[in-house]
Amino acid sequence: MDIPPQAARQIETGFGDRPNGEDLFDAVVGLLGMLQVLRGERTNAAPASPVVRRVEGWILGQSAGLNGEVD
């Protein structure tokens, strides 16, 4: 996957010292992972461990219940 040089620099630096830099980094890394799934470069299988599936960042396919719990 070709990533433009400016985007690569932002990723390498974690989007700098901005207050939302970590959120931007997480979003871009998540997007790149989704693109890899669409391109057939990685599987879209959920982790086997329920503990791992509850960790922040494993957001695709989860739905919040009325009590805030996720699938």
C-alpha positions as CSV (number, residue, x, y, z in Angstrom):
1,M,0.0,0.0,0.0
2,D,1.5,3.4,-1.0
3,I,1.3,6.0,1.8
4,P,2.1,9.5,0.8
5,P,5.4,10.8,2.4
6,Q,3.6,13.5,4.5
7,A,1.2,10.9,5.9
8,A,4.0,8.5,6.6
9,R,5.8,11.2,8.6
10,Q,2.7,11.9,10.6
11,I,2.3,8.2,11.4
12,E,6.0,7.9,12.3
13,T,5.8,10.8,14.8
14,G,2.4,9.7,16.3
15,F,0.9,12.9,14.8
16,G,3.1,15.1,16.9
17,D,2.5,16.7,20.3
18,R,-1.1,17.6,19.6
19,P,-3.6,16.8,22.4
20,N,-5.5,14.6,20.0
21,G,-2.4,13.0,18.3
22,E,-3.0,9.6,19.9
23,D,-6.6,9.6,18.6
24,L,-5.5,10.5,15.1
25,F,-2.8,7.8,15.2
26,D,-5.2,5.2,16.4
27,A,-7.8,6.2,13.7
28,V,-5.2,6.0,10.9
29,V,-3.8,2.7,12.1
30,G,-7.3,1.3,12.3
31,L,-8.1,2.5,8.8
32,L,-5.0,0.9,7.4
33,G,-6.0,-2.3,9.1
34,M,-9.4,-2.2,7.5
35,L,-7.9,-1.5,4.1
36,Q,-5.7,-4.5,4.5
37,V,-8.8,-6.6,5.2
38,L,-10.5,-5.2,2.1
39,R,-7.5,-5.9,0.0
40,G,-7.2,-9.5,1.3
41,E,-3.9,-8.8,3.0
42,R,-5.1,-9.8,6.5
43,T,-8.1,-11.7,7.9
44,N,-11.0,-10.1,9.6
45,A,-11.4,-12.7,12.3
46,A,-12.1,-11.6,15.8
47,P,-9.5,-12.5,18.4
48,A,-10.4,-15.8,20.1
49,S,-10.1,-14.4,23.7
50,P,-13.1,-12.5,25.0
51,V,-10.7,-10.4,27.2
52,V,-8.8,-9.3,24.1
53,R,-12.0,-8.4,22.3
54,R,-12.9,-6.0,25.1
55,V,-9.7,-4.1,24.9
56,E,-10.0,-0.5,23.5
57,G,-9.2,-0.5,19.9
58,W,-11.1,-3.7,19.1
59,I,-14.2,-1.7,18.0
60,L,-15.4,-3.2,14.7
61,G,-18.4,-5.4,15.1
62,Q,-19.1,-4.4,18.7
63,S,-22.5,-3.0,19.8
64,A,-23.1,-1.4,23.1
65,G,-25.9,-2.9,25.1
66,L,-28.3,-1.0,27.4
67,N,-25.9,-1.5,30.3
68,G,-22.8,-0.3,28.3
69,E,-21.4,-3.9,27.9
70,V,-20.2,-4.9,24.5
71,D,-20.6,-8.1,22.5
